[in-house]
Amino acid sequence: MLSHFIFYIGLLFTLVFVYKVVYIIVAFKARRSKDSNEKEAPLRKYAFLIPARNEELVIGQLIESIKNQNYPKELYDIFVIADNCTDNTAQFAREAGAIVAERFNDKLVGKGYALKHILNIIEMNYSSKNYDGYFVFDADNLLDENYIHEMNKTFNQGYRVITSYRNSKNYDQNWITSGYALWFLYEAEFLNRPRMFLKTSCAVSGTGFLVNANVFKENGGWVHHLLTEDIEFTVAQIIKGEKIGYCSSAVFYDEQPSTFSQSWKQRLRWAKGFYQVFIKYGKELSYGMFRGKGNRFSCFDMMMTVLPVVIVSMLCLIGNMLILLLVSFEGKGLFQTYLIGGTLGILWIYGLLFALGLITTIMEWDKIRCPSWKKILYLFTFPLFLFTYLPISIVALFKKIEWKPIPHTVVKSLDDLRQRS
């Protein structure tokens, strides 16, 4: 009975997620294909939106990387919203050359409210600028010097929302930072790249994305305030029929949490946010999967992005409760069977996750800013990092969670990153 239960659960997940294996195969083909749009793209006008809370250590490096872009300086502006800051973020951002607005509201906290505030200011005071699009970045990011140039090419292909290639500033710090970093590389090249190749919708992930000004006008500004405003924005746009693009040649660097305590709090918020998105948009996503308007697969894809956290958590809880009951009634033999089967199952999952990390590391080897021996070492800790999502997702089911900032302390320039090999 127990073996049948486990078998059918495994079969269910195999059928649901096998398409992501297909994504990996498609990604290899996509990497070999050449960009058919090589003609020079018209130069558009952009604004950078940077919410920042107590980011005096890193805000200057981000602004410098934006000012050093290989793109006409008169065609973009930098806006920093110093959100509930108690340090010198606003002063340092002004000195670095950004247009700065300060916001103090301890009731409505979070990145979404900061974005809403700065967009309102731009509408009131800078509407004559007529920006074509808005870049959204976190204060700890760094941009490759060709970032705007590359994103502009994809923007001119007709995509109104575009995400980019997310690399990391501190891959080599420890097993936690490398776990994040390797996952984001996989997400970029083995989820978003094949989606782009197959002409389905990609997904925005946290930071480093571009939004057409008309999208914000249609939405009424930034209206997404769940704990994971990025995935909420993605799902809401896909439900409306928007197709989000991906630019693999637009590279930026992100700082990852370096302690388990920071990581636990951040991923707890993410897990709770996914639950919130599922509850708010699950019905519309389900409808979109069957309505036949050209984005059915994208709705399915996003449903599988927000739904598994719920399913895995609940099945683990219910399954283990049933197993413990069976063990108590049927004795030691069943307990040994369960122990052996569980151990083999864990090893099997570890092997699959290791293979995922291995493929990503091999394909992105030259882009990972980390000594070679650490690239290999962190392959073995990558599955362990992902395993920790299980207790996090379970706790998130029951715990009330509020948005809290993660401190950023990795002060590096692009030159510093290029010295890593």
C-alpha positions, 0 to 999 in steps of 0.5 A, a space after each residue: 500500500 505504501 509503495 503504491 502511494 509513493 509510486 503514484 505521487 512520483 508519477 504525478 510529479 514526473 508528469 507535471 515537471 517533465 517539461 522542465 527536462 525538455 527545457 534543458 534540452 531546448 536550452 542547448 539548442 537555443 544556445 547554438 542558434 544565432 540572433 536573427 535581429 542583428 540590425 541596429 536598434 533605435 535608441 530608446 529613452 529609459 529611467 532606472 528605478 532603484 528602491 534603497 533602504 540603508 544601502 550607503 555601502 553599495 549604492 555608489 557602485 551601482 550608480 557608477 556602473 549605470 553611468 559607465 554604460 555604452 549608451 548615450 548618457 542623455 537617453 537615461 536617468 537614474 532615480 533612487 528612492 531612499 525608503 525609510 533610510 536611517 543612514 546616508 543612502 540619500 546623500 551618497 546617491 545624490 553625490 553619485 549623480 542620481 535623482 533622489 526622493 526620500 520616503 518615510 512610511 513605516 506602515 506600508 513597507 516593501 519594495 512595491 510601495 517604494 516603486 509606486 512612490 517613485 513612479 508617482 513622482 516621475 508622473 508629477 514632476 518628470 512627465 515631459 521626459 517621455 521615458 519609453 521604459 523603466 529599469 528596476 534594480 536593487 541597490 546592491 546590483 552592478 551592471 555590465 557596461 553593455 547592459 542597456 545596449 543589449 536590453 534595448 535591442 530586445 525591447 525593440 523586438 516588441 517585448 514590453 517586459 524583459 528580464 536579463 541574465 542574473 550573475 552574482 557578486 559573491 558566488 565564492 563566499 560560502 555554500 549559501 551564496 553559491 546555492 543562490 547564485 547557481 540557482 539563478 544561473 539555472 533559472 536564467 539559462 535553463 528556464 528563461 532562455 528556452 522559454 524565449 526560444 519557444 516564444 512562450 513567456 519568461 518570468 521576472 525574478 526579483 531585480 534586473 528587468 525592464 518594463 515598457 512605460 505603457 504597461 505601468 500606465 495601463 496598470 495604474 503604476 506599480 500595484 503589486 504588494 504581495 511578499 513576492 512582488 516580482 512573481 506577482 507582477 509576472 503572473 498578473 501580466 501573463 494572465 493579461 496575455 503579456 509575453 515576457 522576454 529574456 535578454 541573455 546578453 544583458 548581464 548584471 550582478 546581484 549580492 546573495 545573503 551570506 548567513 543561514 539566518 538571513 537566507 532563512 528569513 528571505 526564503 521564508 518570505 519568498 515561500 509565503 509570497 508564493 502561497 499568496 500569489 497562488 491564493 490570489 491568482 490561482 483561479 485565473 491561472 487555471 482559467 488561462 490554462 484552458 481559455 485558448 488565447 495563445 498563452 495557455 502554456 505560459 499560464 500552466 508554466 506559472 501555475 507550476 511555478 507557484 503551486 509546487 511549494 504548496 503541494 510538496 509541503 502538504 504531501 510531505 506533512 500528510 504522507 509522513 503522518 500516514 507513514 508514522 501511523 502505518 509504522 506504529 501498527 505494522 511493526 519494525 519490518 515496515 519501519 526498516 523498509 521505510 528507512 531504506 526507501 526514504 534514504 534511497 529517495 533522498 539520495 536519488 533526489 540529491 543526484 538529480 539536483 547535483 546533475 542540475 548544478 553540474 550542467 549549469 556549472 559546466 555551461 556557465 563556467 566562464 561566467 562564474 566569478 569564483 576560483 575553479 576549486 570552489 566551483 567544484 566544491 559548491 556543486 556538492 553543497 548545491 543540493 543541500 541548499 535546495 533541500 533546506 527549502 522543505 522546512 522553510 516551505 512548511 514553516 511558511 504555511 503557518 507563520 505570519 511573515 512581514 517584509 524585512 530588508 536584507 543588509 548588503 555589505 559586499 562592496 565590489 566594482 566590475 573590475 573586482 569581479 573580472 579579477 575572479 577566475 
